[in-house]
Amino acid sequence: MPETRLSKKSKIKKLKLSDVTDEMRRKFHVCSHNKVGYSEISKLALFMLKRSKQDAKDIKKITEILTWQKQHIEDLKKINMAMVDKYEDQFEEYEKANEELKKANTQLILNVEELKKRLFGSFERKLKDFALRPDKKKDN
């Protein structure tokens, strides 16, 4: 059998008519006019048909997967939007409650300060009166 490769670049050597043997003609069903016979073309056509059917099945499966993924992504977006809306509403409620508590806390602080003034103010007066009493000798 003649060598068909010339180099590492996979160049195929064109066979001359004298290089084609009877064994090669039988193997590839080549007719005497050196063209491929109908049986080989039929095999090739059947193989191509089988391959195209398999490709169609593969494309259909991939299409179904992509459709499911697209629907899943849309569902997740809807869920995400619902969760964001829910938590935004809760956040606003918390902000309002925080403002109310801040006002109440401020009022409590003012009340405490006022009570301190009342309590310690009278204490200071008593202390002042005690320090400024006219007769200190009576205490002993």
C-alpha positions as CSV (number, residue, x, y, z in Angstrom):
1,M,0.0,0.0,0.0
2,P,1.5,3.4,-0.9
3,E,2.3,6.0,1.7
4,T,-0.3,8.8,1.5
5,R,1.3,11.2,4.0
6,L,4.2,13.3,3.0
7,S,5.0,15.3,6.2
8,K,3.8,16.2,9.7
9,K,1.4,18.8,8.2
10,S,-0.9,16.0,7.1
11,K,-0.8,16.7,3.4
12,I,-2.5,13.9,1.5
13,K,-0.7,12.7,-1.5
14,K,-2.8,12.5,-4.6
15,L,-2.8,9.0,-5.9
16,K,-2.0,8.4,-9.5
17,L,-4.1,6.0,-11.6
18,S,-1.3,3.5,-11.5
19,D,-1.2,3.6,-7.7
20,V,-4.8,2.4,-7.3
21,T,-4.8,-1.4,-6.8
22,D,-7.6,-3.8,-7.3
23,E,-7.7,-4.4,-3.6
24,M,-8.3,-0.7,-3.0
25,R,-11.0,-0.7,-5.7
26,R,-12.8,-3.6,-3.9
27,K,-12.4,-2.1,-0.5
28,F,-14.0,1.3,-1.5
29,H,-16.3,-0.1,-4.2
30,V,-14.7,2.1,-6.8
31,C,-15.9,1.5,-10.3
32,S,-13.7,1.0,-13.3
33,H,-13.9,4.7,-14.1
34,N,-12.2,5.5,-10.8
35,K,-15.2,7.2,-9.1
36,V,-16.9,6.1,-5.9
37,G,-19.6,3.6,-6.4
38,Y,-23.3,3.9,-5.4
39,S,-23.0,1.6,-2.4
40,E,-20.4,3.9,-0.7
41,I,-22.5,7.0,-1.5
42,S,-25.5,5.2,0.0
43,K,-23.6,4.4,3.2
44,L,-22.4,8.0,3.4
45,A,-25.9,9.3,2.9
46,L,-27.3,7.0,5.6
47,F,-24.6,8.0,8.0
48,M,-25.3,11.7,7.3
49,L,-29.0,11.1,7.9
50,K,-28.4,9.3,11.2
51,R,-26.0,12.1,12.3
52,S,-28.5,14.9,11.4
53,K,-31.3,13.1,13.4
54,Q,-29.0,12.8,16.4
55,D,-28.1,16.5,16.0
56,A,-31.8,17.4,15.9
57,K,-32.4,15.5,19.1
58,D,-29.4,17.2,20.8
59,I,-30.6,20.6,19.7
60,K,-34.1,19.9,21.0
61,K,-32.7,18.8,24.4
62,I,-30.5,21.9,24.6
63,T,-33.5,24.1,23.7
64,E,-35.6,22.6,26.5
65,I,-32.8,23.1,29.0
66,L,-32.3,26.7,27.9
67,T,-36.1,27.4,28.1
68,W,-36.2,25.9,31.6
69,Q,-33.2,28.0,32.7
70,K,-34.8,31.1,31.3
71,Q,-38.1,30.5,33.1
72,H,-36.2,29.7,36.3
73,I,-34.3,32.9,36.1
74,E,-37.5,34.9,35.6
75,D,-39.1,33.2,38.6
76,L,-36.0,34.0,40.8
77,K,-36.2,37.6,39.7
78,K,-39.9,37.8,40.7
79,I,-39.1,36.2,44.1
80,N,-36.2,38.7,44.5
81,M,-38.5,41.7,43.7
82,A,-41.1,40.4,46.2
83,M,-38.5,40.0,48.9
84,V,-37.0,43.5,48.3
85,D,-40.5,45.1,48.5
86,K,-41.3,43.2,51.7
87,Y,-38.1,44.2,53.4
88,E,-38.2,47.8,52.1
89,D,-41.6,48.1,53.8
90,Q,-40.3,46.6,57.0
91,F,-37.3,48.9,56.9
92,E,-39.5,52.0,56.5
93,E,-41.6,50.8,59.5
94,Y,-38.4,50.3,61.6
95,E,-37.2,53.8,60.6
96,K,-40.6,55.3,61.7
97,A,-40.5,53.4,65.0
98,N,-36.9,54.5,65.6
99,E,-37.8,58.1,65.1
100,E,-40.7,57.7,67.6
101,L,-38.5,56.1,70.1
102,K,-35.9,58.8,69.6
103,K,-38.5,61.5,70.4
104,A,-39.7,59.6,73.4
105,N,-36.1,59.1,74.7
106,T,-35.4,62.8,74.3
107,Q,-38.5,63.6,76.3
108,L,-37.5,61.2,79.0
109,I,-34.0,62.7,79.2
110,L,-35.6,66.2,79.6
111,N,-37.9,64.8,82.3
112,V,-35.0,63.3,84.1
113,E,-33.1,66.6,83.9
114,E,-36.1,68.5,85.3
115,L,-36.4,66.0,88.2
116,K,-32.7,66.3,89.0
117,K,-33.1,70.1,89.1
118,R,-36.0,69.8,91.4
119,L,-34.4,67.2,93.7
120,F,-30.9,68.6,93.8
121,G,-32.0,72.2,93.6
122,S,-33.8,71.8,97.0
123,F,-30.8,69.9,98.3
124,E,-28.5,72.7,97.3
125,R,-30.8,75.2,99.0
126,K,-30.8,73.2,102.2
127,L,-27.0,72.9,101.9
128,K,-26.7,76.6,101.3
129,D,-29.1,77.4,104.2
130,F,-27.0,75.0,106.4
131,A,-23.8,76.7,105.5
132,L,-25.1,80.2,105.9
133,R,-27.0,79.6,109.2
134,P,-26.6,82.4,111.7
135,D,-26.0,80.3,114.8
136,K,-23.5,77.5,114.2
137,K,-23.0,76.7,117.9
138,K,-26.4,75.2,118.2
139,D,-25.5,72.3,116.0
140,N,-23.1,70.8,118.6
